[in-house]
Structures are given as C-alpha cells and as structure tokens.
C-alpha cells in the first residue's frame, strides 16, 4: 500500500503538465493588460491631446513594440512568455528528447523563439487591425458613406458576410483543443502552441534555481568591453534588456491592479458600478397649471409669458421646460440668470431653440 502511494506521489511529481486553470489564467492575463493600458492611454489623450494624443492614435503599434520587447526578453531568458513565467510555466520543445532536461534559463531555440513571437505578438496585432477594418467596412456599408464600385461591392459584401463564420470557426478550433486538453487527448491547450512546436510545462526546482542564478549574474558588474563594436553591442543589449526588465517589473507589480480594472470595466459589473457611483435622481420640477389663476402664465399656450404676445422664434429653457420668444428670454436670462416662471438658476447656454415644420 505504501509502495502504491509512493508511486502515485512520484508520478504526480514527475508530471509537469499544467492544469487547464493555469493555462487559461495565463492566457487571460495578457488579454486583461491590453484594454487596461488602452484605457490609460485614452485618459491621457483626453486630458492633454497635444502631448499624449499620439498614445491613442498609435496605441496598437506602441503596444505591439513594447510587447515584442517583453516577450522576446522572457522567451530568451526564461523559455516562456511573460504571463507563462508569471504563473510558473515554461515552453518545452516538442519532439526533442533533450527538451525536458533543458533548463528554462537557457532560453528557447531560435526556431521556436521566432515562431512563438509570431503567434504571441504579430498575430494578435493583425487580429486587432482586422477587427477594426471589419467594423469600419460595416459602418460604411450601413450608412453608405463611400459606396464602392460594383466590382468591389460584391467582394467586400461577401467578406463581411463570411467574417462571422470564420471567427466562429477560429474560436471553435480553440475550444475543441481545450476540451481535448482537459480530457488528456492533447499536449497543447492552444493550436498556436502546436504550430510553434512547443508545449507548456511547470518550472522545476532546477529551473527556479537557474533563473535566480541568472538574475543574480545579470544584476552584477558586467565584463568590460575591449573594442568599440563590443561596447556598442553591450550598450544596445543593456538598453533593450533594461527596457524589457522595467516593463516586466511594472507589469508584475501592477498585474493585480490590471485585473481589478478588468473586473471594474466588465459588462457584468456595470450595473453595480452605476448603482454605487450614480448621483441621486433630482426631484421633478413643480409645473404650474395652465388652468390656474397665476399671473405668470398666459391663458393661451402660444403666447410668450414675458411679452404677452404670440411667440416668435420659440425657445425653451432646459432648466424648466417653458417656452418663450428668443429675444425675450435671452435678455431676461442674461440680466437675471434665472427662469422667469420657476426662478430656477439658469444660464444663456440653457436656451434651446425650437423648430417646427411650419418654420
């Protein structure tokens, strides 16, 4: 019995296959980072368009460039993407007998590294651009902003009609692969990992010690370069490595804050946010009855309450809803800053001109 228990323990310890919850969590991490950073860029651009407007206009390109530096740094130093390394995972080359014994600090081989960068960085960028293009084409087609010629009209109409089915097939492919991974029928939870020639595994104790040793050596004093070319290469590598390290450190510190932002701006949470942040509903204004004997309102609804004549250029006050002549109410509001009927505080910008078919 004890031998059987020891066998189970050893087998579970030797199995480096991560659970579906780990791989889904690391996938969702980077999908939460992008909208959070996009919201930050939008806030900065709205606060100061002259200085930060480029962050919003070129957000996709800036994010892709920084993501490229970040992922390349982790793939070459830890054999994993940023999110995979954050959850203690690494990429193992499939079909390589030495892949399991290879330490994560060695990094991925160049072939698998460039494939991984292609599917981690370039493919999401192209997908975002394609979604924006489809949205723009649908808007133009709906409002007929720029109607194309008959030759292209059928083509992009067919493209718009086929795009939802292509997207459904793409997402279905990933879903089937995840189901096969859950049932133990596949080594990869994502088809992109299979195309990159790698699979995910957990970091071993040797991997963690090797990564800590590499980090300690990187933080030490570098060897002095002898030639100008070596100095330039060392400076470039140091700058790129420092930028990637600062990005990874910032993301590691703010990852929980980004997850909070993702929860805060989720559609399921919007009703709760509105109930917590919404101002109390103001009471409705007290409207005077036209049948009353009030001297402020004329008996006829087409008469201006100020000049007591048939209204000209009907204008309503947004603060109270009463309608006057434009000239009468403009002069009164400009002088008194109140509504002539209710006495509510108002401004000239609260005047709303009314247009009827007769005009």
N, C-alpha and C positions, 0 to 999 in steps of 0.2 A: 504493500500500500504506500509506504514511504517512498519506494523507488518510483512508483507511478506518479506520485505528487511531485517528486523531484524532476521527473521527465517533463511534466506539464510546465513547471516553472522554467526549466531551461528552454523549452520550445517557445514559450511566450517571450522570454528574454531575447532569444535569437531572432525572433520575428520583428523586423524593423518596419513593417508595413503600417503606415499611419491609418487612423480611423477616418471614416467619412466626415466626422465632425471637425477633425483637424484640417483636412484639406479644403472643406467648404469654408471654414473660418478664415484660412489664409487667402482664399480667393476673394472673399467679401471684404477683406481689409483694404486692398488697393482700390476696389470699386467704391469704398467709402471715402478714400482720400481725395479722389478727383473732384466730386461735387463739393466737398468742404473747401478745398483750395479755390475752386471756381467761385464759390460764394464770397470768399475773402477778396479775390480779385475784383469781383463786381462791386463790393462795398468800397474798396479803394478807388476804383474808377469813378464811381458816382460821387464820392467825396471830393476828389480833385481830378477832373478829367484831363487837365493839361499835363499833369505829371504821371498819372497812373492809368490813363486811358489805353495805353499800349498793352497793359496787362490783360485787359478784357478783349481787345481786338486780336491779339496774338496768343491767347491763353493756350490753345491746343498745341501750338508749336513750342512755346516755352515749357509747358508741362512735359511734352514728349522728350525734349532735350534733357531736362533735369531727370526724368525717369530713365533715360538711356544711361546717363552717368551713374545713377544709383544702382540700376540692375547690373550694369557691367562690373561695377565695383564688387557687388556681392557674389555674382557668378564666378568671378575670377579669384576672389579671396575666400569664399565660403561655400562654393558649389551650390548656391541656392539664390533665389530671388530675395528681395527684402522681406516680403511677407512670409515666405517659407522659412527664412532664417529666424524671423521673429517668433515663429511657432516651433522652433527646434527641429526643422526638417532640412533635408539636403537632396540634391539631384544625383542619382546614380545612373551611370551609362548602362543601358540595357544591352544584353548580348556580350558584355565584356566580363570575363571571369575575374579580372582584377578590379572591376568597378566597385564591388562591395568592400574590398580591402583598401581602396583608395581613400585617403583622408580628405575631409572636406576642405581643409586649409590649402590643399594643392590646387584646387580650382577645377573647373570643367575643361576638358579638351577643347581646342579651338572650334572644331566642327560642331560639337554640341552647344558650345557657348554662343556662336553666331546664330544657330537655329533658335536657341532659347531667346536671344534678344529679338529675333524676328517676330516670334509669337508673343512675347511679353510686351514689346514696345511698339513696333511698327504696325502690327495687326490691329490693336485697339485704336491707334490713331486713324488708320484707314476706315475703320468701322464708324468712328465718330464723324468723320468727314462725309461718309456715305449717307449716314442718317440725316445730316444737315442738308445734303443735296436733295434727298428724297423729300424732306419737309419743304424746302424751297420750291421744288417742282410741283408738289401738291398745292401749295399756296398759289403759284402762278396759274396752275390749271383750274383751280376753283374760281379765282377772280379774273381769269383771262387777262393777266397783266401784259404778257408778251406771247400772244398766240403764235406757235411755230408754224412752219410751212407744212403742207400735207405730207411731205416725205418723212419728216421727223416726228410729226404728231402721232402717228401710229406706233412709232418706235418707243417714245418715252411714255405713251399711254400704256403700252404693253409692259414696259419696265415698272411703272407704278403699280400695275395690277399684279405682277409676278413677285414684287419685293416682299409682301407679307408672307407668301408661301415659302420663299427662300429663307426668310428669317425663322419661320416656324420649323422648317427642316433643319436649320442650323441649331436652334435651341433643342429640338428633339434629339439630334445626334448627341449633344452633350448630356441630355437627360438619360438616354439609353446607356451611355458609357458609365454614368454614375450608378445606375441600377446594377449594371454588370459588376462594377467595383464593389458595391455593397454585398452582392451575392458571392463574391470571391471568384468570379469568372474572368476578371481582367486585372492587370497590374497597374493600369492608369485610370484615374477618375476623370481625366480630360483627354480628348483626342489629340490636343495640341502637344501634350507630353509625349505621346506615342510618335507623332510626327517629328518631334525634336530628338527622339532616340534616347529618352531618359525616363526614369520613374522616380517617385518620391520615396524617401526613407527617413527614419528618425536619426538624429545625431547620436552617435555612440559616445561613451566616456572618452575614448581616444580622440575623437573629433573635437570634443569640447576642450580638452587639454591642448590640442594642437592649435585651435583657434585662439585660445588665450595666450599661448606662447607667441603666435604670430603677431597678435595685437601688442604684446609687450615689446617685441622687437621693433615693430613699426613706430612705437612711441619713443624708442631710444634714439641716440645720436646717429645719424646716417654717416656712411663712409665718405670721406672727401673725394670729389671727382678730380681726375687728373687732366682731362682735356676739356676744351670749350664745348665740344659736342656732347660729352657726358654731362657737363654742367647744365646745358640747355635741356637735355632729356630728363635729367634728375629734377630740374625745376618744373618742367611740364608735368611729369608724373606726380610730383609733390602737390602741385596746384590742383590737378584733377582729383587726386586722392583726397586732398583736404576738402574740396568742394563736395565730393561724394560722401565723405565722412560726416561733414556738417549737415548735409541733407538727411542722411540716415539717422544721425543723432536727434535732429529736430523732429523727424517723424516718429522716432521711438519715444521721445518724451511726449509728443502731442497725439499719439495714436488713440489714447483713451478719450481725449478731448474731441478728436475727429469722429470717433464712434458716437460720442454724445451728440455732436452736430448732426450726424446721420439719423439718429433717433429723433432729434428735435425737429428736423425738417421732413420727416417721413409723413406720408399721406395719412397713415393711421393715427398719427399724433396731432394732426392739425386741429381737430375739434377740441381736444384737451387744451392746446395752446390758446385757442381763441377764447375758451371759457375762462382761462387764467389771466389773459392779457387784455381782454376787451373792456372798454370803458362802459360804465353803466348807461343804459338806454335813457336819454333825456325824456322828460315828460312831454306830451304833445302840447303845442301852443293852444291857448284859450282863444277860440274863434268867436267873434261877435255875430249874433244872429241878424240877418238882414231884416227880419220882421220886427226887430226891437225898435225902440224909440231913440236909439243912440243918435246923437247929433254928429258923430264922427263919420258915419257911413251914409251915403245917399240911398234913396229908395230904389233907384234903377242900377242894375249891375253894370251897365255900360258907361256910367258916369264916374269921373275921377273924384275920389274923396277929397282932393286938395282944391282943385279949381272949380268943382261942381259943374263941369261941362262934359260933353261927350269925349271920351278919351281919344287922344292922338298918340300914335307910336306907343302902343301898350307895352308896359314894362312892369315886371313883377319883382317884388323884393324876396330874395331867397330866405331871409330870416323869418318872414311872417307869411308869405304867400299872397299878400294883397297886391292888386294891380292898379297902376296909376298911369298918368301921362309921363312920358320920359322926361320932359323938361321940368315938370312939377316935382317929381320925386327926386330927380338929380339935384336940383337946387336945395331941396329940403334936407336930403341926407348929407349933402356937402356942408350945410350950415349946422345941423343939429346932431348928426351921427346917430340918429335913432329912427325907428319906424314911426310914421305919423299916426298909425292906428294903435299899435300894441305898445309902443315905447321901447321895443327891444333894441339893444345896441346893434348898429349895423354900419357898413362902410359902402363906398361907391362901387367897389368890386362885387358887391352882392346884388347889383342890379342885373336883371335878366330880361332882355328884350324878347317880346313875343311876336311871332309871325303867323298870320292866319292865311288861308287860301285867298281870301278877298284882297289881301295886300299884294 
